Amino acid sequence: MRFRFYDELLKADVLREFTGKIVGLNRFEGKSTHFVAPQGINSVVKHFLNQQAINAIYERTVDRIDMELDSKSYVLHTKEEKETLAADVVVLTIPIPQLMNLQGSIQGLLEPWRENLEKVVYSSRYAMGLYFNGLLDVPWDCKYVDDNECVRFIAIDNAKRGAGFENGYSVLVHTGVPFGLKHLEDTFDQVKPVILQNLKKYLPELPEAISTKILRWRYSQIYKSYLDSPCSLVLKHLPLMIAGGDSFCQSGFDGCIDSSSSMVECITNFIKSKM
Ligand SMILES: Cc1cc2nc3c(=O)[nH]c(=O)nc-3n(C[C@H](O)[C@H](O)[C@H](O)COP(=O)(O)OP(=O)(O)OC[C@H]3O[C@@H](n4cnc5c(N)ncnc54)[C@H](O)[C@@H]3O)c2cc1C
C-alpha cells in the first residue's frame, strides 16, 4: 500500500532515488532504499494539497480548541492574529506535549487518553544550516559521525538534493541526542560556537558562513511511540477529532504514510455516517 505513494511521488519528480554518497551509515547499510526531495520535504505535502481545491492557511499556531455551543463543530483559536477558525473535523498532528498544552474544552477530550499520551517519549537535538559562496570538494554528500560528542550527522545539502554549486552551497548539521538533551535549555549563542567548532573537525576547509540558522528540535524523533502504535487516535467521534502523526506510529516517511492512511479512513467513515 505504501508503494502507491512512493510511485506517485517518483513519477511526479517530487521524490528521486538518492544516488549520492553516504558514509558512516553502517547500521542500515543495504537495508533501506533512500530517497531525496530535491525541492525540500514540504514539496511532498504541497504535491498532495495541490491535487485538491484546498484553501490552506499557513503560519498559524493553534493555542485553544473549544467545542461550539451546539456540540456539532469546533472553534480553533490562533495565537498570531487572535482569529478563530470553525471546523467540522479536527485532525491534530502536532507533537503530544504540544497537544496536551492546548487550552479549551479539548482538555476534557484528552482526559481518557492522558496517561498513555504522557508516556510518549521524544529525542531532542539541534539542527543547524550554514550557507556559503563558492564550491566545496569533499568525497561524500552525507556523513554519519560516531566519534564526536556533539555532531552526529552532516549533509552537503545541495549535493544531497542533486543540485550543483552554482548558487553556492549549504551544510546541514544535526547534533547527537545526548548533546541535544544536555544543552536543551542553553541559548543559541552558547550552542552555535560549540557546533561550529565540532563541525570544523570534519570540514576544516569551511570558510566563514554568509548566513547560519539554528533550530532547537525539542520534539525530534519518536523514541517511544503511543501504546501499541495505533497510527491515529480518535479523541471524539462526533464531531470528529483525531490525533495522528509519527507519535502514534514511528518516525520516518513510512510512519507518516501509515498515520495519514489511518486518519483518512476515520474521516471517510465519519463522512459516510453523516450521509
Ligand atoms: C533528525 C531527524 C532526521 C530525520 N530523518 C528522516 C529521514 O531521513 N527520513 C524520514 O523518512 N524521516 C526522517 N525523520 C522523521 C520525520 O522528520 C518525521 O517522521 C516527520 O517529520 C513526522 O511528521 P509529523 O507530521 O508527524 O510531525 P512533524 O514533522 O513534527 O510536524 C508537526 C508540526 O506541528 C507544528 N505545530 C506544533 N504545535 C502547533 C500548534 N499549536 N499549532 C500549529 N502547528 C503546530 C510544528 O511546527 C510542526 O511543523 C527525521 C527526523 C529527525 C528529527
Ligand as a Chemical Component Dictionary entry (heavy atoms), coordinates in Angstrom:
data_LIG
# 
_chem_comp.id                   LIG 
_chem_comp.type                 NON-POLYMER 
_chem_comp.pdbx_formal_charge   0 
_chem_comp.three_letter_code    LIG 
# 
loop_
_chem_comp_atom.comp_id 
_chem_comp_atom.atom_id 
_chem_comp_atom.alt_atom_id 
_chem_comp_atom.type_symbol 
_chem_comp_atom.charge 
_chem_comp_atom.model_Cartn_x 
_chem_comp_atom.model_Cartn_y 
_chem_comp_atom.model_Cartn_z 
_chem_comp_atom.pdbx_ordinal 
LIG C1  C1  C 0 16.994 14.449 12.913 1  
LIG C2  C2  C 0 15.879 13.780 12.159 2  
LIG C3  C3  C 0 16.158 13.137 10.973 3  
LIG C4  C4  C 0 15.134 12.512 10.271 4  
LIG N1  N1  N 0 15.429 11.896 9.102  5  
LIG C5  C5  C 0 14.469 11.300 8.404  6  
LIG C6  C6  C 0 14.747 10.670 7.161  7  
LIG O1  O1  O 0 15.871 10.689 6.676  8  
LIG N2  N2  N 0 13.736 10.032 6.506  9  
LIG C7  C7  C 0 12.469 10.014 7.004  10 
LIG O2  O2  O 0 11.586 9.426  6.365  11 
LIG N3  N3  N 0 12.162 10.621 8.182  12 
LIG C8  C8  C 0 13.123 11.234 8.894  13 
LIG N4  N4  N 0 12.828 11.852 10.075 14 
LIG C9  C9  C 0 11.472 11.702 10.631 15 
LIG C10 C10 C 0 10.476 12.696 10.065 16 
LIG O3  O3  O 0 11.001 14.009 10.205 17 
LIG C11 C11 C 0 9.163  12.584 10.852 18 
LIG O4  O4  O 0 8.709  11.246 10.752 19 
LIG C12 C12 C 0 8.085  13.509 10.346 20 
LIG O5  O5  O 0 8.523  14.853 10.330 21 
LIG C13 C13 C 0 6.857  13.418 11.216 22 
LIG O6  O6  O 0 5.859  14.199 10.668 23 
LIG P1  P1  P 0 4.648  14.733 11.556 24 
LIG O7  O7  O 0 3.779  15.496 10.624 25 
LIG O8  O8  O 0 4.057  13.608 12.334 26 
LIG O9  O9  O 0 5.287  15.714 12.650 27 
LIG P2  P2  P 0 6.215  16.980 12.498 28 
LIG O10 O10 O 0 7.004  16.938 11.229 29 
LIG O11 O11 O 0 6.928  17.087 13.807 30 
LIG O12 O12 O 0 5.181  18.181 12.360 31 
LIG C14 C14 C 0 4.487  18.726 13.448 32 
LIG C15 C15 C 0 4.180  20.174 13.093 33 
LIG O13 O13 O 0 3.234  20.712 14.025 34 
LIG C16 C16 C 0 3.546  22.077 14.197 35 
LIG N5  N5  N 0 2.901  22.525 15.444 36 
LIG C17 C17 C 0 3.227  22.221 16.728 37 
LIG N6  N6  N 0 2.363  22.819 17.588 38 
LIG C18 C18 C 0 1.485  23.518 16.819 39 
LIG C19 C19 C 0 0.354  24.349 17.114 40 
LIG N7  N7  N 0 -0.042 24.566 18.372 41 
LIG N8  N8  N 0 -0.324 24.926 16.087 42 
LIG C20 C20 C 0 0.074  24.709 14.794 43 
LIG N9  N9  N 0 1.121  23.921 14.449 44 
LIG C21 C21 C 0 1.810  23.339 15.454 45 
LIG C22 C22 C 0 5.073  22.084 14.257 46 
LIG O14 O14 O 0 5.568  23.384 13.988 47 
LIG C23 C23 C 0 5.406  21.080 13.149 48 
LIG O15 O15 O 0 5.551  21.725 11.907 49 
LIG C24 C24 C 0 13.809 12.514 10.777 50 
LIG C25 C25 C 0 13.541 13.195 11.965 51 
LIG C26 C26 C 0 14.559 13.822 12.646 52 
LIG C27 C27 C 0 14.238 14.543 13.923 53 
# 
loop_
_chem_comp_bond.comp_id 
_chem_comp_bond.atom_id_1 
_chem_comp_bond.atom_id_2 
_chem_comp_bond.value_order 
_chem_comp_bond.pdbx_ordinal 
LIG C1  C2  SING 1  
LIG C2  C3  SING 2  
LIG C2  C26 DOUB 3  
LIG C3  C4  DOUB 4  
LIG C4  N1  SING 5  
LIG C4  C24 SING 6  
LIG N1  C5  DOUB 7  
LIG C5  C6  SING 8  
LIG C5  C8  SING 9  
LIG C6  O1  DOUB 10 
LIG C6  N2  SING 11 
LIG N2  C7  SING 12 
LIG C7  O2  DOUB 13 
LIG C7  N3  SING 14 
LIG N3  C8  DOUB 15 
LIG C8  N4  SING 16 
LIG N4  C9  SING 17 
LIG N4  C24 SING 18 
LIG C9  C10 SING 19 
LIG C10 O3  SING 20 
LIG C10 C11 SING 21 
LIG C11 O4  SING 22 
LIG C11 C12 SING 23 
LIG C12 O5  SING 24 
LIG C12 C13 SING 25 
LIG C13 O6  SING 26 
LIG O6  P1  SING 27 
LIG P1  O7  DOUB 28 
LIG P1  O8  SING 29 
LIG P1  O9  SING 30 
LIG O9  P2  SING 31 
LIG P2  O10 DOUB 32 
LIG P2  O11 SING 33 
LIG P2  O12 SING 34 
LIG O12 C14 SING 35 
LIG C14 C15 SING 36 
LIG C15 O13 SING 37 
LIG C15 C23 SING 38 
LIG O13 C16 SING 39 
LIG C16 N5  SING 40 
LIG C16 C22 SING 41 
LIG N5  C17 SING 42 
LIG N5  C21 SING 43 
LIG C17 N6  DOUB 44 
LIG N6  C18 SING 45 
LIG C18 C19 SING 46 
LIG C18 C21 DOUB 47 
LIG C19 N7  SING 48 
LIG C19 N8  DOUB 49 
LIG N8  C20 SING 50 
LIG C20 N9  DOUB 51 
LIG N9  C21 SING 52 
LIG C22 O14 SING 53 
LIG C22 C23 SING 54 
LIG C23 O15 SING 55 
LIG C24 C25 DOUB 56 
LIG C25 C26 SING 57 
LIG C26 C27 SING 58 
# 
